[in-house]
Amino acid sequence: MRVTRRVRIHGRVQGVFYRGWSVDNARALRLDGWVRNRRDGSVEMLLAGSEEAVEAMIARCREGPPAARVERIEVAESDDAAPAGFEARPTL
């Protein structure tokens, strides 16, 4: 079953290679979607794929790359269309 979730990661998640790490991990899990920094200091993702792969990515996001310090994650169901593949987008 294919699911789509919007995820916001809070903490020290900018300037620590979180977006690049996210692209590598999401592609390894064969997810569609995107990742971007937010002006409030968080990182936002749209994840689409099998429920198992999306949940695996969310679990990985709780740790992030080595220099990150994740404080909390918000996850919500989404009806947004995800682009094919996984990409980093500009800050919003």
C-alpha positions as CSV (number, residue, x, y, z in Angstrom):
1,M,0.0,0.0,0.0
2,R,1.4,3.4,-1.0
3,V,1.2,6.2,1.6
4,T,2.3,9.9,1.7
5,R,3.4,11.7,4.8
6,R,4.6,15.2,5.5
7,V,7.3,15.3,8.1
8,R,8.9,18.2,10.1
9,I,12.1,17.7,12.0
10,H,13.1,20.1,14.7
11,G,16.4,20.6,16.5
12,R,19.9,21.2,15.1
13,V,19.0,20.0,11.7
14,Q,20.3,22.8,9.4
15,G,24.0,23.2,8.5
16,V,24.7,19.5,9.4
17,F,24.1,17.9,6.0
18,Y,20.5,16.8,6.9
19,R,19.1,17.5,3.4
20,G,21.9,15.6,1.6
21,W,21.6,12.7,4.1
22,S,17.9,12.7,3.6
23,V,18.2,12.4,-0.2
24,D,20.7,9.5,0.1
25,N,18.5,7.6,2.6
26,A,15.2,8.2,0.8
27,R,16.6,7.1,-2.5
28,A,18.0,4.0,-0.9
29,L,14.5,3.2,0.3
30,R,13.1,4.0,-3.1
31,L,10.9,6.8,-1.8
32,D,9.4,9.6,-3.9
33,G,9.2,13.2,-2.6
34,W,11.4,16.0,-1.4
35,V,13.2,17.7,1.5
36,R,13.8,21.4,2.2
37,N,15.0,23.7,5.0
38,R,12.4,25.9,6.5
39,R,13.2,29.5,7.6
40,D,12.2,28.6,11.2
41,G,15.2,26.3,11.4
42,S,13.3,23.0,10.8
43,V,13.6,20.6,7.9
44,E,10.4,19.5,6.1
45,M,9.9,16.4,3.9
46,L,7.3,14.9,1.8
47,L,7.7,11.1,1.7
48,A,5.7,8.8,-0.6
49,G,6.1,5.0,-1.1
50,S,5.3,1.8,0.6
51,E,4.2,2.1,4.2
52,E,7.2,0.1,5.4
53,A,9.7,2.3,3.5
54,V,8.1,5.5,4.7
55,E,8.1,4.3,8.3
56,A,11.7,3.2,7.9
57,M,12.7,6.7,6.7
58,I,10.8,8.4,9.6
59,A,12.7,6.1,12.0
60,R,16.0,7.1,10.4
61,C,15.0,10.8,10.7
62,R,14.8,10.5,14.5
63,E,18.6,10.2,14.4
64,G,19.6,12.0,11.3
65,P,23.2,12.5,10.2
66,P,26.0,12.4,12.8
67,A,26.2,16.1,13.4
68,A,22.4,16.6,13.8
69,R,20.5,16.8,17.1
70,V,16.9,15.9,16.5
71,E,14.6,17.2,19.3
72,R,11.2,16.3,17.9
73,I,9.4,15.1,14.7
74,E,5.9,15.9,13.5
75,V,4.3,13.5,11.1
76,A,1.0,14.0,9.2
77,E,-0.8,12.2,6.5
78,S,-0.8,14.1,3.2
79,D,-2.7,14.2,0.0
80,D,0.0,16.1,-1.8
81,A,1.4,14.6,-5.0
82,A,5.0,13.6,-4.7
83,P,7.3,14.0,-7.6
84,A,9.0,10.8,-9.0
85,G,12.3,10.3,-7.3
86,F,13.5,12.2,-4.3
87,E,15.0,15.7,-4.4
88,A,16.4,18.5,-2.3
89,R,14.4,21.8,-2.7
90,P,15.2,25.4,-1.8
91,T,14.5,26.8,1.6
92,L,10.9,28.0,2.1
